[in-house]
Amino acid sequence: RQSLLGAGFRNLSLLQGRYITQDPIGLKGGWNFYQYPLNPITDIDPLGLATCLYSITLGMLSCVSDTSSDDNSYGVLTISVASGNNGNNMQCKNNPGCTHLQNRGPIPQGVWSWNVNGPGATNRKPNGIRLVPSANTETYNRDGFLTHSCLNAFGPSLGPRFCSEGCITGSSNDMQKLNELIFSEPDSTLTVTD
């Protein structure tokens, strides 16, 4: 028999250290519906910022919106993206081992935020939004990263004109969806993983 603690709208298993029923506020409490926040008052995002995750190897970018829609659901956006290129036969497109290579490798791993309106936000890329690294993100002295669309984001990227020299790129339709989310929740974060 489990030791259960009634906690309002759901039950907490003291043996498992997690709730046995889903969080009634859905994804607003985080990615794990069953997690017990050590501080339930501060373990949600009161600012309404989207949380995004990009896997270089998988070529997938997913965002969870903290802003509810009319039906009280929280939006999840998952799109296919690519970063880096294969110029000089380096095979750096979507290769986390190349993040240190200027103009070749994908965006470095770490935490980034979108610069929607601040200094340096303007750019000439279609559907482009500038990315700003957090203080703890190693950029290898690289800069100028964006999320933007490209006509051939998923092509061989052999050059000499590349869709990405480290920017996160995708189809025009997908990047417009991402921009819609980011513009509605400025200063949202992006965690880049290998």
C-alpha positions in Angstrom: 0.0 0.0 0.0 1.3 3.4 -1.0 1.5 6.3 1.4 -0.6 9.0 -0.3 -1.0 12.6 0.6 -4.0 14.4 -0.7 -2.8 17.7 -2.3 -5.8 19.6 -3.5 -6.7 18.3 -6.9 -4.3 15.4 -7.1 -2.6 12.8 -4.9 1.2 12.8 -4.0 2.9 9.4 -3.6 5.4 9.8 -0.7 7.1 6.6 -1.7 7.6 7.6 -5.4 8.2 11.3 -4.7 5.8 12.3 -7.4 2.1 12.8 -8.1 0.1 9.8 -9.3 -2.3 12.0 -11.2 -1.5 14.6 -13.9 -1.0 18.2 -13.1 -4.4 20.0 -13.6 -2.7 23.0 -15.1 -1.2 20.9 -17.9 2.1 22.0 -19.3 2.2 25.3 -17.4 3.8 23.3 -14.6 6.6 22.0 -16.8 7.3 19.1 -19.2 6.6 16.4 -16.6 2.9 16.2 -15.6 3.7 14.1 -12.6 6.6 16.1 -11.1 6.5 17.5 -7.6 7.9 21.0 -7.6 10.0 21.5 -4.4 8.5 25.0 -4.3 5.1 24.9 -6.0 4.8 28.7 -5.9 7.9 29.4 -7.9 8.1 26.3 -10.1 5.9 27.7 -12.8 6.7 30.5 -15.2 4.6 33.5 -14.2 6.0 35.6 -17.0 4.3 33.5 -19.7 7.5 32.7 -21.6 7.8 29.7 -24.0 10.4 27.1 -23.2 12.1 25.6 -26.3 14.5 22.8 -26.8 16.6 22.1 -29.9 18.4 18.9 -30.5 21.2 19.3 -33.1 21.5 15.6 -33.9 17.8 15.0 -34.2 17.2 18.3 -36.1 14.1 19.0 -34.1 13.0 22.1 -32.2 10.1 21.9 -29.8 8.5 24.7 -27.8 6.0 24.7 -25.0 4.0 27.8 -24.7 3.1 29.1 -21.2 0.2 31.1 -22.6 -3.1 29.3 -22.6 -5.4 29.4 -25.6 -9.2 29.9 -25.5 -9.7 26.3 -24.6 -7.2 26.5 -21.7 -4.7 24.2 -23.5 -1.0 25.1 -23.8 0.5 25.0 -27.2 3.3 22.7 -28.2 5.2 23.4 -31.4 7.6 20.9 -32.9 9.4 21.6 -36.2 12.2 20.1 -38.3 15.3 22.4 -38.4 18.9 22.2 -39.5 22.1 24.1 -38.4 25.6 24.2 -39.9 26.8 23.1 -43.3 29.0 20.5 -45.1 31.3 22.9 -46.9 34.9 21.6 -47.6 33.6 18.1 -47.1 33.5 18.7 -43.3 30.1 17.0 -42.6 29.2 19.6 -40.0 25.5 20.0 -40.7 23.6 18.9 -37.6 26.9 17.6 -36.2 27.4 18.7 -32.5 31.1 17.9 -32.8 31.5 20.9 -35.1 29.9 23.6 -32.9 33.3 25.3 -32.4 33.9 25.7 -36.1 33.3 29.3 -37.5 31.0 29.4 -40.5 30.6 25.6 -40.6 29.3 24.1 -37.4 25.9 24.3 -35.9 24.9 26.7 -33.2 26.8 25.9 -29.9 25.0 24.0 -27.1 23.7 26.1 -24.2 20.9 28.5 -23.4 19.8 31.2 -25.8 17.0 33.8 -25.9 15.4 35.5 -28.9 16.1 39.2 -29.3 12.8 40.4 -30.8 13.1 44.2 -30.4 16.4 45.0 -28.7 19.6 46.3 -30.2 20.9 44.2 -33.0 17.5 42.5 -33.5 17.2 43.6 -37.2 18.5 41.3 -39.9 17.9 40.6 -43.5 17.1 36.9 -43.3 13.6 35.7 -44.2 11.6 35.1 -41.0 14.8 35.9 -39.0 15.0 36.5 -35.3 18.4 37.0 -33.6 19.5 34.6 -30.9 21.4 35.9 -27.8 23.6 33.5 -25.7 23.2 33.4 -22.0 26.3 34.3 -19.9 27.2 30.6 -19.4 26.9 29.6 -23.0 30.3 28.9 -24.7 30.1 30.5 -28.2 33.7 29.8 -29.3 33.9 33.5 -30.3 31.1 32.9 -32.8 28.1 35.3 -33.1 25.3 36.4 -35.4 23.1 33.4 -34.8 19.5 33.6 -35.9 16.5 31.4 -36.4 15.4 31.9 -40.0 13.8 30.2 -43.1 15.7 29.1 -46.1 14.6 27.7 -49.5 16.7 24.5 -49.1 17.3 24.1 -45.3 17.5 20.3 -45.6 19.6 20.0 -48.7 23.2 18.7 -48.8 24.7 22.1 -47.8 27.8 21.6 -49.9 28.1 25.3 -50.9 29.5 27.7 -51.8 26.3 29.6 -50.7 25.0 28.0 -47.5 21.6 28.2 -45.9 23.3 28.0 -42.5 26.7 28.9 -41.2 25.4 28.1 -37.7 21.9 29.6 -37.7 18.9 27.4 -37.0 17.0 27.1 -40.3 13.8 25.6 -41.4 11.0 25.9 -43.9 9.2 29.2 -44.3 6.0 27.8 -43.0 7.6 26.3 -39.9 9.7 29.4 -39.1 6.6 31.6 -39.4 4.8 29.3 -36.8 7.9 29.6 -34.5 8.0 33.4 -34.9 4.3 33.7 -34.1 5.0 31.9 -30.8 8.1 33.9 -30.1 6.5 37.3 -30.9 3.6 36.4 -28.6 6.0 35.4 -25.8 9.2 37.6 -26.2 12.4 36.7 -24.3 11.5 33.0 -24.4 14.4 30.7 -24.0 16.0 28.1 -26.2 18.1 25.3 -24.9 20.4 23.8 -27.5 21.5 20.2 -26.9 23.6 17.7 -28.9 
